[in-house]
């Protein structure tokens, strides 16, 4: 009887020790073919016959309508589209996307985008020193988006778009200071990526003032 109890206790211990491994196995590295590139930092990879939306870990590429947004998407597409990649999951975001490292032929897509100056190191939730170093090197060498002295971060750009459509912001149109491009005759909101352009030297205290001066609203920020 003693031997049987011992065996039962041993079995329980084995099961308990195995549980963390089973949970961990849900996030182990897997391989799949890239079948879609939505953005520089968002791809779709086939896994078990289904397309899995992947958001690159630790990086944030310019939005499509931002400078270098299309270039970042092309860079990602050239590097991984139609190829088998290794997906190393880290977590899942609030949209249900898998946040992961992506490797193709031994090269890391997350790192490659930072090296090329086509992404920021996104440190809101996690910070990786080697990614921060890659960003610093690209910035020092003025590679890609770092060649522009007033590059706006993607999260700043997204925040500006949300503000532009919020009821509170719309009600404050008359109290904002707008910058006008003296060459194109367009005026911009403070959240616009063109707000501090080299030719944006005209200032207006209201939307109406800018229109009366012969300036037209920027189609990007819709002031």
ROSE-4610 file (N, C-alpha, C; in Angstrom, 1 decimal, always signed):
// ROSE-4610
residu = [X/X/X/X/X/X/X/X/X/X/X/X/X/X/X/X/X/X/X/X/X/X/X/X/X/X/X/X/X/X/X/X/X/X/X/X/X/X/X/X/X/X/X/X/X/X/X/X/X/X/X/X/X/X/X/X/X/X/X/X/X/X/X/X/X/X/X/X/X/X/X/X/X/X/X/X/X/X/X/X/X/X/X/X/X/X/X/X/X/X/X/X/X/X/X/X/X/X/X/X/X/X/X/X/X/X/X/X/X/X/X/X/X/X/X/X/X/X/X/X/X/X/X/X/X/X/X/X/X/X/X/X/X/X/X/X/X/X/X/X/X/X/X/X/X/X/X/X/X/X/X/X/X/X/X/X/X/X/X/X/X/X/X/X/X/X/X/X/X/X/X/X/X/X/X/X/X/X/X/X/X/X/X/X/X/X/X/X/X/X/X/X/X/X/X/X/X/X/X/X/X/X/X/X/X/X/X/X/X/X/X/X/X/X/X/X/X/X/X/X/X/X/X/X/X/X/X/X/X/X/X/X/X/X/X/X/X/X/X/X/X/X/X/X/X/X/X/X/X/X/X/X/X/X/X/X/X/X/X/X/X/X/X/X/X/X/X/X/X/X/X/X/X/X/X/X/X/X/X/X/X/X/X/X/X/X/X/X/X/X/X/X/X/X/X/X/X/X/X/X/X/X/X/X/X/X/X/X/X/X/X/X/X/X/X/X/X/X/X/X/X/X/X/X/X/X/X/X/X/X/X/X/X/X/X/X/X/X/X/X/X/X/X/X/X/X/X/X/X/X/X/X/X/X/X/X/X/X/X/X/X/X/X/X/X/X/X/X/X/X/X/X/X/X/X/X/X/X/X/X/X/X/X/X/X/X/X/X/X/X/X/X/X/X/X/X/X/X/X/X/X/X/X/X/X/X/X/X/X/X/X/X/X/X/X/X/X/X/X/X/X/X/X/X/X/X/X/X/X/X/X/X/X/X/X/X/X/X/X/X/X/X/X/X/X/X/X/X/X/X/X/X/X/X/X/X/X/X/X/X/X/X/X/X/X/X/X/X/X/X/X/X/X/X/X/X/X/X/X/X/X/X/X/X/X/X/X/X/X/X/X/X/X/X/X/X/X/X/X/X/X/X/X/X/X/X/X/X/X/X/X/X/X/X/X/X/X/X/X/X/X/X/X/X/X/X/X/X/X/X/X/X/X/X/X/X/X/X/X/X/X/X/X/X/X/X/X/X/X/X/X/X/X/X/X/X/X/X/X/X/X/X/X/X/X/X/X/X/X/X/X/X/X/X/X/X/X/X/X/X/X/X/X/X/X/X/X/X/X/X/X/X/X/X/X/X/X/X/X/X/X/X/X/X/X/X/X/X/X/X/X/X/X/X/X/X/X/X/X/X/X/X/X/X/X/X/X/X/X/X/X/X/X/X/X/X/X/X/X/X/X/X/X/X/X/X/X/X/X/X/X/X/X/X/X/X/X/X/X/X/X/X/X/X/X/X/X/X/X]
num = [1/1/1/2/2/2/3/3/3/4/4/4/5/5/5/6/6/6/7/7/7/8/8/8/9/9/9/10/10/10/11/11/11/12/12/12/13/13/13/14/14/14/15/15/15/16/16/16/17/17/17/18/18/18/19/19/19/20/20/20/21/21/21/22/22/22/23/23/23/24/24/24/25/25/25/26/26/26/27/27/27/28/28/28/29/29/29/30/30/30/31/31/31/32/32/32/33/33/33/34/34/34/35/35/35/36/36/36/37/37/37/38/38/38/39/39/39/40/40/40/41/41/41/42/42/42/43/43/43/44/44/44/45/45/45/46/46/46/47/47/47/48/48/48/49/49/49/50/50/50/51/51/51/52/52/52/53/53/53/54/54/54/55/55/55/56/56/56/57/57/57/58/58/58/59/59/59/60/60/60/61/61/61/62/62/62/63/63/63/64/64/64/65/65/65/66/66/66/67/67/67/68/68/68/69/69/69/70/70/70/71/71/71/72/72/72/73/73/73/74/74/74/75/75/75/76/76/76/77/77/77/78/78/78/79/79/79/80/80/80/81/81/81/82/82/82/83/83/83/84/84/84/85/85/85/86/86/86/87/87/87/88/88/88/89/89/89/90/90/90/91/91/91/92/92/92/93/93/93/94/94/94/95/95/95/96/96/96/97/97/97/98/98/98/99/99/99/100/100/100/101/101/101/102/102/102/103/103/103/104/104/104/105/105/105/106/106/106/107/107/107/108/108/108/109/109/109/110/110/110/111/111/111/112/112/112/113/113/113/114/114/114/115/115/115/116/116/116/117/117/117/118/118/118/119/119/119/120/120/120/121/121/121/122/122/122/123/123/123/124/124/124/125/125/125/126/126/126/127/127/127/128/128/128/129/129/129/130/130/130/131/131/131/132/132/132/133/133/133/134/134/134/135/135/135/136/136/136/137/137/137/138/138/138/139/139/139/140/140/140/141/141/141/142/142/142/143/143/143/144/144/144/145/145/145/146/146/146/147/147/147/148/148/148/149/149/149/150/150/150/151/151/151/152/152/152/153/153/153/154/154/154/155/155/155/156/156/156/157/157/157/158/158/158/159/159/159/160/160/160/161/161/161/162/162/162/163/163/163/164/164/164/165/165/165/166/166/166/167/167/167/168/168/168/169/169/169/170/170/170/171/171/171/172/172/172/173/173/173/174/174/174/175/175/175/176/176/176/177/177/177/178/178/178/179/179/179/180/180/180/181/181/181/182/182/182/183/183/183/184/184/184/185/185/185/186/186/186/187/187/187/188/188/188/189/189/189/190/190/190/191/191/191/192/192/192/193/193/193/194/194/194/195/195/195/196/196/196/197/197/197/198/198/198/199/199/199/200/200/200/201/201/201/202/202/202/203/203/203/204/204/204/205/205/205/206/206/206/207/207/207/208/208/208/209/209/209/210/210/210/211/211/211/212/212/212/213/213/213/214/214/214/215/215/215/216/216/216/217/217/217/218/218/218/219/219/219/220/220/220/221/221/221/222/222/222/223/223/223]
x = [+0.8/+0.0/+0.9/+2.0/+2.9/+3.4/+3.8/+4.4/+3.3/+2.1/+1.0/+0.8/+0.8/+0.6/+1.8/+3.0/+4.1/+4.1/+3.6/+3.5/+2.4/+1.3/+0.3/+0.8/+1.5/+2.1/+3.1/+3.9/+4.8/+4.1/+3.0/+2.2/+1.7/+1.2/+0.6/+1.7/+2.9/+4.0/+4.3/+4.4/+4.7/+3.7/+2.4/+1.3/+1.5/+1.7/+1.8/+3.0/+4.1/+5.3/+5.1/+4.2/+4.0/+3.1/+2.2/+1.3/+1.9/+2.9/+3.6/+4.1/+4.6/+5.2/+4.1/+2.9/+1.8/+1.3/+1.3/+0.8/+1.9/+3.1/+4.2/+4.2/+3.8/+3.8/+2.9/+1.9/+1.0/+1.6/+2.8/+3.5/+4.9/+5.1/+6.4/+6.5/+7.7/+8.0/+7.3/+6.7/+6.1/+6.5/+6.3/+6.7/+5.5/+5.4/+4.3/+4.7/+3.8/+4.1/+3.4/+4.1/+3.5/+2.6/+1.3/+0.3/-0.2/+0.2/-0.3/+0.6/+0.7/+1.4/+0.5/+0.0/-0.9/-0.2/+0.9/+1.7/+3.1/+4.0/+5.4/+5.5/+4.6/+4.8/+3.6/+2.8/+1.7/+1.6/+1.7/+1.7/+0.7/+0.4/-0.5/+0.3/+0.3/+1.1/+0.1/+0.2/-0.6/-0.1/-1.1/-0.8/-1.9/-1.7/-2.8/-3.9/-3.6/-4.6/-5.3/-5.0/-5.6/-4.6/-5.1/-4.2/-4.2/-3.0/-2.8/-2.2/-2.9/-2.4/-1.3/-0.2/+1.0/+1.4/+1.6/+2.1/+3.5/+4.4/+5.8/+6.1/+6.8/+7.2/+8.2/+8.0/+9.1/+9.3/+8.5/+8.7/+7.4/+7.4/+6.3/+6.6/+6.1/+6.5/+5.6/+6.0/+5.1/+3.8/+2.7/+1.5/+1.5/+0.6/+0.7/+0.7/+0.0/-0.1/+1.0/+1.9/+3.0/+4.2/+5.2/+6.4/+7.1/+7.5/+8.2/+7.2/+5.9/+5.0/+4.9/+4.8/+4.8/+6.1/+7.2/+8.5/+8.7/+8.2/+8.3/+7.5/+6.3/+5.5/+6.2/+6.8/+7.5/+8.7/+9.5/+10.6/+10.2/+9.1/+8.6/+8.2/+7.4/+7.0/+8.1/+9.1/+10.3/+11.0/+11.0/+11.8/+11.0/+9.7/+9.0/+7.8/+7.3/+6.0/+6.3/+5.4/+5.5/+6.5/+7.2/+8.2/+7.8/+8.5/+8.3/+9.1/+8.4/+9.1/+8.9/+9.7/+9.6/+8.9/+7.9/+7.1/+7.4/+8.0/+8.3/+7.3/+6.2/+5.2/+5.7/+5.2/+5.6/+4.3/+3.2/+2.0/+0.9/-0.3/-1.4/-1.9/-2.2/-2.7/-4.2/-4.8/-6.2/-7.1/-6.4/-7.2/-7.1/-6.5/-6.4/-5.2/-4.4/-3.2/-2.1/-1.3/-0.1/+1.0/+1.6/+2.8/+4.0/+4.9/+5.9/+7.2/+8.2/+9.5/+9.3/+9.8/+9.7/+11.1/+11.4/+12.7/+12.5/+13.4/+13.4/+14.8/+15.1/+16.5/+17.5/+17.1/+18.0/+18.0/+17.4/+17.4/+16.1/+16.2/+15.1/+14.4/+13.2/+12.5/+12.4/+12.0/+11.9/+13.2/+14.3/+15.6/+15.9/+15.6/+16.0/+15.3/+14.0/+13.3/+13.9/+14.4/+15.0/+16.4/+17.1/+18.4/+18.2/+17.2/+16.9/+16.3/+16.0/+15.4/+14.0/+13.3/+11.9/+10.9/+11.4/+10.5/+11.1/+10.3/+10.7/+10.7/+11.5/+11.5/+10.3/+9.3/+8.1/+8.3/+8.4/+8.7/+7.6/+6.4/+5.3/+5.1/+5.1/+4.9/+6.2/+7.1/+8.3/+9.5/+10.6/+11.8/+12.9/+13.5/+14.7/+15.9/+17.0/+18.1/+18.7/+18.8/+19.4/+18.6/+17.2/+16.4/+16.6/+16.7/+17.0/+18.3/+19.3/+20.6/+20.5/+19.7/+19.6/+18.9/+17.9/+17.2/+18.2/+19.0/+20.0/+21.0/+21.4/+22.4/+21.8/+20.6/+20.0/+19.7/+19.4/+19.1/+20.4/+21.5/+22.8/+23.3/+23.0/+23.4/+22.4/+21.3/+20.2/+19.7/+19.5/+19.0/+17.4/+16.9/+15.4/+14.7/+13.7/+12.9/+13.7/+14.9/+15.7/+16.4/+16.2/+16.7/+15.8/+14.6/+13.7/+13.8/+14.2/+14.4/+13.2/+12.0/+10.7/+9.8/+10.4/+9.5/+8.6/+7.3/+6.3/+6.1/+6.1/+6.0/+4.6/+4.5/+3.2/+2.1/+2.5/+1.5/+1.1/+2.0/+1.6/+0.7/+1.0/+0.1/-1.3/-1.3/-2.6/-3.4/-2.7/-3.4/-3.9/-3.2/-3.6/-4.9/-5.0/-6.1/-7.4/-7.1/-8.3/-8.7/-7.8/-8.2/-8.9/-8.5/-9.1/-10.6/-11.0/-12.4/-13.2/-12.6/-13.3/-14.2/-15.4/-16.3/-15.6/-14.8/-14.2/-13.2/-12.4/-11.4/-12.1/-13.2/-13.9/-14.5/-14.9/-15.4/-14.3/-13.0/-11.9/-11.2/-11.8/-11.2/-10.8/-11.7/-11.5/-10.4/-9.9/-8.9/-7.5/-7.4/-6.1/-5.3/-4.0/-3.1/-2.7/-3.0/-2.8/-1.5/-0.8/+0.4/+0.0/+0.4/+0.1/+1.4/+1.4/+2.5/+2.5/+3.4/+3.4/+3.6/+4.1/+4.3/+3.0/+2.5/+1.3/+0.0/+0.0/-1.2/-2.1/-1.6/-2.4/-2.1/-3.1/-2.8/-3.1/-2.4/-2.4/-2.7/-3.3/-3.5/-2.2/-2.1/-0.9/-0.5/-1.5/-1.2/-0.8/-0.8/-0.4/+1.1/+1.4/+2.9/+3.5/+2.7/+3.2/+3.2/+2.9/+2.7/+3.9/+5.1/+6.3/+7.2/+6.6/+7.4/+8.2/+9.2/+10.1/+9.4/+8.3/+7.6/+6.4/+6.1/+5.0/+5.3/+5.3/+5.7/+4.5/+3.4/+2.2/+1.4/+1.0/+0.2/-1.2/-2.2/-3.5/-4.2/-4.9/-5.5/-6.9/-7.4/-8.6/-8.7/-9.5/-9.7/-10.2/-11.2/-11.8/-10.7/-9.8/-8.7/-7.9/-7.6/-6.7/-7.5/-8.7/-9.5/-9.6/-9.9/-10.0/-8.7/-7.6/-6.3/-6.0/-6.9/-6.7/-6.0/-5.9/-5.4/-6.4/-6.1/-7.0/-6.6/-7.6/-7.3/-6.5/-5.5/-4.7/-5.7/-5.5/-6.3/-5.9/-4.7/-4.2/-4.8/-4.8/-5.3/-6.7/-7.2/-8.5/-8.9/-8.2/-8.4/-9.8]
y = [-1.2/+0.0/+1.3/+1.2/+2.3/+2.6/+1.6/+1.8/+2.4/+2.0/+2.6/+4.1/+4.4/+5.8/+6.7/+6.1/+6.8/+7.1/+6.1/+6.2/+7.3/+7.3/+8.3/+9.7/+9.9/+11.2/+11.6/+10.7/+11.0/+11.4/+10.7/+11.1/+12.5/+12.8/+14.2/+15.2/+15.0/+15.9/+16.1/+15.0/+15.1/+15.9/+15.7/+16.5/+18.0/+18.3/+19.7/+20.4/+19.6/+20.2/+20.4/+19.6/+19.6/+20.8/+21.2/+22.3/+23.5/+24.1/+25.3/+25.1/+23.9/+23.6/+23.5/+23.0/+23.0/+24.4/+25.2/+26.6/+27.3/+27.1/+27.8/+27.3/+26.1/+25.5/+26.2/+27.0/+27.7/+28.9/+29.3/+30.5/+30.1/+28.8/+28.4/+28.9/+29.0/+29.4/+28.5/+29.0/+28.2/+28.8/+28.1/+28.5/+28.6/+29.6/+29.7/+30.6/+30.6/+31.4/+32.8/+33.8/+35.2/+35.4/+35.6/+35.7/+37.1/+38.0/+39.4/+40.3/+41.6/+42.6/+43.8/+44.1/+45.3/+46.6/+46.5/+47.7/+47.3/+48.2/+47.9/+47.0/+47.1/+46.3/+45.3/+45.1/+44.1/+43.2/+41.9/+40.9/+39.8/+39.0/+37.8/+36.6/+35.6/+34.4/+33.2/+32.2/+31.0/+30.1/+29.7/+28.7/+27.8/+26.5/+25.5/+25.8/+26.3/+26.5/+27.8/+28.7/+29.9/+31.1/+32.3/+33.4/+34.1/+34.2/+34.8/+36.2/+37.2/+38.6/+38.8/+39.2/+39.4/+40.9/+41.4/+42.8/+42.6/+43.3/+43.1/+43.7/+42.9/+43.3/+44.3/+45.4/+46.3/+47.4/+47.4/+48.3/+49.0/+50.2/+50.9/+51.7/+51.2/+51.8/+53.0/+54.0/+55.1/+54.6/+55.3/+54.9/+55.2/+54.6/+54.6/+56.0/+56.9/+58.3/+59.2/+58.6/+59.3/+59.2/+60.1/+59.9/+58.6/+57.9/+56.6/+55.5/+55.7/+54.7/+53.6/+54.1/+53.2/+52.4/+53.2/+52.5/+51.4/+51.7/+50.6/+49.4/+49.6/+48.5/+47.7/+48.4/+47.7/+47.0/+47.5/+46.9/+45.6/+45.6/+44.4/+43.4/+43.8/+43.0/+42.3/+43.1/+42.5/+41.5/+41.7/+40.8/+39.5/+39.5/+38.3/+37.9/+38.7/+38.2/+37.0/+36.0/+34.8/+33.8/+34.2/+33.3/+32.7/+31.6/+30.9/+31.7/+32.0/+32.8/+32.0/+32.3/+31.8/+32.9/+32.5/+33.4/+33.1/+34.1/+33.8/+34.7/+34.2/+35.1/+35.6/+36.8/+37.4/+37.6/+38.1/+38.3/+38.5/+38.9/+39.2/+40.6/+41.5/+42.8/+42.8/+44.0/+44.1/+43.8/+43.8/+43.5/+42.1/+41.3/+39.8/+39.5/+40.4/+40.1/+39.6/+38.7/+38.1/+39.1/+39.5/+40.3/+39.4/+39.6/+38.5/+39.1/+38.3/+38.5/+37.7/+38.2/+37.5/+37.3/+36.0/+35.7/+35.1/+35.5/+34.9/+34.6/+33.4/+32.9/+33.4/+33.4/+33.8/+35.3/+36.1/+37.6/+38.0/+38.9/+39.4/+40.6/+40.5/+41.6/+42.8/+42.6/+43.7/+44.5/+43.9/+44.6/+45.2/+44.6/+45.1/+46.4/+46.5/+47.8/+48.9/+48.7/+49.7/+50.1/+49.1/+49.4/+50.3/+50.0/+50.8/+52.1/+52.4/+53.7/+53.8/+52.7/+52.7/+52.3/+52.5/+52.2/+52.9/+53.1/+53.6/+52.3/+52.4/+51.4/+51.7/+50.8/+51.1/+50.6/+51.5/+51.2/+51.3/+51.5/+51.8/+50.6/+49.4/+48.2/+47.4/+47.4/+46.6/+47.4/+47.3/+48.0/+47.0/+47.0/+46.1/+47.0/+46.8/+47.6/+47.5/+46.3/+46.2/+46.9/+46.9/+47.6/+49.1/+49.6/+51.0/+51.4/+50.5/+50.8/+50.9/+50.0/+50.1/+51.4/+51.8/+53.0/+54.2/+54.2/+55.3/+55.4/+54.2/+54.2/+54.7/+54.3/+54.8/+56.3/+56.8/+58.2/+59.0/+58.5/+59.2/+59.2/+58.2/+58.2/+58.8/+59.3/+59.9/+59.1/+57.8/+56.8/+56.9/+56.7/+56.6/+57.8/+57.5/+58.6/+59.6/+59.2/+60.1/+61.1/+61.1/+62.1/+63.3/+63.2/+64.3/+64.8/+66.1/+66.6/+66.6/+66.6/+66.8/+65.6/+64.4/+63.2/+63.0/+62.8/+62.6/+61.1/+60.7/+59.3/+58.8/+57.5/+56.9/+57.1/+56.9/+57.0/+58.5/+59.4/+60.8/+61.2/+60.6/+60.8/+60.2/+59.0/+58.4/+59.2/+59.7/+60.5/+61.8/+62.4/+63.6/+63.3/+62.2/+61.8/+61.6/+61.0/+60.8/+62.2/+63.1/+64.4/+65.2/+65.0/+65.8/+65.4/+64.2/+63.8/+63.8/+64.2/+64.2/+65.4/+65.3/+66.5/+67.6/+67.3/+68.3/+69.1/+68.4/+69.1/+69.9/+69.4/+70.1/+71.4/+71.4/+72.6/+73.6/+73.2/+74.1/+74.6/+74.4/+74.9/+76.3/+77.2/+78.6/+79.1/+78.2/+78.6/+78.1/+77.3/+76.7/+77.7/+77.5/+78.3/+77.4/+77.9/+77.1/+77.7/+76.8/+77.2/+77.1/+78.1/+78.0/+77.9/+77.1/+77.0/+78.1/+79.0/+80.2/+79.8/+78.6/+78.2/+77.5/+76.5/+75.7/+76.4/+77.3/+78.0/+77.1/+76.1/+75.2/+75.5/+75.3/+75.5/+74.2/+74.0/+72.8/+72.9/+71.8/+71.7/+71.4/+71.7/+71.4/+69.9/+69.0/+67.6/+67.1/+67.9/+67.5/+67.3/+66.3/+66.0/+67.2/+68.0/+69.1/+70.4/+70.4/+71.6/+72.5/+71.8/+72.5/+72.4/+72.4/+72.3/+73.6/+73.6/+74.7/+76.0/+75.8/+76.9/+77.3/+76.6/+76.9/+78.0/+79.2/+80.4/+81.4/+81.1/+82.0/+81.4/+82.2/+81.7/+82.4/+81.6/+82.1/+81.6/+82.5/+82.2/+81.5/+81.3/+80.6/+80.0/+79.1/+78.5/+79.5/+80.3/+81.4/+82.4/+82.7/+83.7/+83.1/+81.8/+81.2/+81.2/+80.8/+80.8/+82.2/+83.2/+84.5/+85.0/+84.5/+84.9/+84.2/+83.3/+82.6/+81.3/+80.7/+79.4/+78.3/+77.1/+76.0/+75.0/+74.2/+73.2/+72.1/+71.6/+70.5/+69.2/+68.4/+67.2/+66.1/+66.2/+65.2/+65.3/+66.6/+66.8/+67.4/+67.8/+68.4/+69.4/+70.5/+71.5/+72.2]
z = [+0.0/+0.0/+0.0/+0.8/+0.9/-0.5/-1.2/-2.6/-3.5/-3.4/-4.3/-4.0/-2.7/-2.3/-2.8/-2.7/-3.2/-4.7/-5.4/-6.9/-7.2/-6.4/-6.7/-6.4/-5.3/-5.0/-6.1/-6.6/-7.6/-8.9/-9.2/-10.4/-10.3/-9.1/-8.8/-9.0/-8.5/-8.6/-10.1/-10.9/-12.3/-13.0/-12.7/-13.3/-13.0/-11.7/-11.3/-12.0/-12.1/-12.7/-14.2/-14.8/-16.2/-16.6/-15.7/-16.0/-16.6/-15.9/-16.5/-17.9/-18.1/-19.4/-20.5/-20.1/-21.1/-21.4/-20.3/-20.6/-21.4/-21.2/-21.9/-23.4/-23.6/-25.0/-25.9/-25.3/-26.2/-26.8/-26.3/-26.9/-27.5/-27.8/-28.3/-29.8/-30.3/-31.6/-32.6/-33.7/-34.7/-36.1/-37.1/-38.5/-39.4/-40.2/-41.2/-42.3/-43.3/-44.5/-44.4/-44.7/-44.7/-45.9/-45.7/-46.7/-46.9/-45.9/-46.0/-45.3/-45.8/-45.1/-45.1/-43.9/-43.8/-43.6/-43.0/-42.6/-42.4/-42.1/-41.9/-40.7/-39.7/-38.5/-38.2/-39.3/-39.1/-40.3/-40.1/-41.1/-40.7/-41.7/-41.5/-41.9/-41.0/-41.2/-41.0/-42.0/-41.9/-40.8/-40.0/-38.9/-38.7/-38.9/-38.8/-39.7/-40.9/-41.9/-41.8/-40.8/-40.6/-40.6/-41.0/-41.0/-39.7/-39.1/-37.8/-38.0/-37.4/-37.5/-36.5/-37.0/-36.1/-36.1/-34.9/-34.7/-34.2/-34.9/-34.5/-33.1/-32.3/-31.0/-31.0/-30.1/-29.8/-30.9/-32.0/-33.1/-33.4/-33.9/-34.4/-35.6/-36.8/-38.1/-38.3/-39.2/-39.6/-40.2/-39.9/-40.5/-42.0/-42.8/-44.2/-44.8/-44.2/-44.7/-44.1/-43.3/-42.8/-43.7/-43.6/-44.4/-44.0/-45.0/-44.8/-44.5/-44.4/-44.1/-45.2/-46.4/-47.6/-47.7/-47.5/-47.6/-46.6/-45.4/-44.3/-44.7/-45.3/-45.7/-46.8/-47.7/-48.8/-48.3/-47.3/-46.8/-46.1/-45.4/-44.7/-45.8/-46.8/-47.8/-48.6/-48.9/-49.6/-48.8/-47.5/-46.6/-46.3/-46.1/-45.7/-46.5/-47.3/-48.0/-48.9/-48.7/-49.5/-49.0/-47.8/-47.3/-46.0/-45.7/-44.4/-43.3/-42.2/-41.1/-39.8/-38.9/-37.5/-36.7/-36.0/-35.2/-33.7/-33.0/-31.6/-30.8/-30.3/-29.6/-28.3/-28.0/-26.7/-25.8/-26.5/-25.8/-26.8/-26.4/-27.3/-26.9/-27.9/-27.6/-27.4/-27.2/-26.9/-28.1/-29.3/-30.5/-30.9/-30.1/-30.3/-31.2/-31.6/-32.4/-31.6/-32.2/-31.6/-31.7/-30.6/-30.5/-30.6/-31.6/-31.7/-32.4/-32.2/-33.0/-34.3/-35.4/-36.7/-37.2/-37.6/-38.1/-39.5/-40.4/-41.8/-42.2/-42.4/-42.8/-41.7/-40.5/-39.4/-39.1/-40.0/-39.7/-39.0/-38.1/-37.4/-38.0/-38.4/-39.1/-38.2/-36.9/-35.9/-35.9/-35.8/-35.8/-37.1/-38.2/-39.5/-39.8/-39.4/-39.6/-38.8/-37.6/-36.8/-37.4/-37.9/-38.5/-39.7/-40.5/-41.7/-41.5/-40.2/-39.9/-40.3/-40.3/-40.8/-39.6/-38.4/-37.2/-36.0/-35.0/-33.7/-32.8/-31.8/-30.7/-29.8/-29.8/-29.1/-27.7/-26.7/-25.3/-24.3/-24.8/-23.9/-22.9/-23.4/-22.6/-22.3/-23.2/-23.0/-23.6/-23.0/-23.5/-23.7/-24.8/-25.1/-25.4/-24.6/-24.8/-26.2/-26.8/-28.1/-29.1/-29.0/-29.9/-29.8/-28.5/-28.3/-28.9/-28.8/-29.4/-30.9/-31.5/-33.0/-33.4/-32.7/-33.0/-32.8/-31.8/-31.6/-32.7/-33.2/-34.2/-35.5/-35.9/-37.1/-37.0/-35.8/-35.6/-35.7/-35.2/-35.3/-36.7/-37.5/-38.9/-39.9/-39.3/-40.0/-41.2/-40.8/-41.8/-41.8/-43.0/-43.2/-42.6/-41.7/-41.2/-40.4/-39.9/-39.1/-39.9/-41.3/-42.1/-42.1/-41.5/-41.3/-39.9/-39.7/-38.3/-37.5/-38.1/-37.3/-37.5/-37.6/-37.7/-36.6/-36.9/-35.8/-35.6/-34.3/-34.0/-34.4/-34.7/-35.1/-34.0/-32.8/-31.7/-31.5/-31.8/-31.8/-33.0/-34.1/-35.3/-35.1/-34.5/-34.2/-33.2/-32.2/-31.2/-31.8/-32.8/-33.4/-34.3/-34.9/-35.7/-34.8/-33.6/-32.7/-32.2/-31.9/-31.4/-32.4/-33.7/-34.8/-35.0/-34.5/-34.7/-33.4/-32.3/-31.1/-30.9/-30.3/-30.2/-29.4/-28.4/-27.6/-28.5/-29.3/-30.2/-31.2/-31.8/-32.8/-32.2/-31.0/-30.4/-30.0/-30.1/-29.8/-31.0/-32.2/-33.4/-33.4/-32.8/-32.9/-31.9/-31.0/-30.0/-30.4/-31.4/-31.8/-32.6/-32.6/-33.4/-34.6/-35.8/-37.0/-37.7/-38.4/-39.2/-40.6/-41.4/-42.8/-43.6/-44.7/-45.6/-46.6/-46.6/-47.4/-48.9/-49.2/-50.6/-51.1/-50.4/-50.9/-50.5/-49.6/-49.1/-48.4/-47.7/-46.9/-45.4/-44.6/-43.2/-42.4/-41.3/-40.6/-39.1/-38.5/-37.1/-36.4/-35.1/-34.3/-34.3/-34.5/-34.5/-35.8/-36.8/-38.2/-38.4/-39.2/-39.4/-40.2/-40.9/-41.6/-40.9/-39.6/-38.8/-38.7/-38.6/-38.4/-39.7/-40.8/-42.0/-42.2/-43.1/-43.3/-43.8/-44.6/-45.2/-44.4/-43.2/-42.4/-41.4/-42.0/-41.2/-40.9/-41.6/-41.3/-40.2/-39.3/-38.1/-38.1/-37.7/-37.6/-36.3/-35.7/-34.4/-34.5/-35.7/-35.9/-37.3/-37.5/-38.9/-39.8/-39.3/-40.2/-40.7/-39.8/-40.1/-41.3/-41.2/-42.2/-43.6/-43.6/-44.8/-45.4/-44.6/-45.1/-45.7/-45.2/-45.8/-47.1/-47.5/-48.8/-48.7/-47.4/-47.2/-47.2/-47.7/-47.7/-46.7/-46.1/-45.1/-45.6/-44.8/-45.2/-45.2/-46.2/-46.3/-45.4/-44.8/-43.9/-42.5/-42.0/-40.6/-40.6/-41.7/-41.8/-40.7/-40.7/-39.7/-39.8]
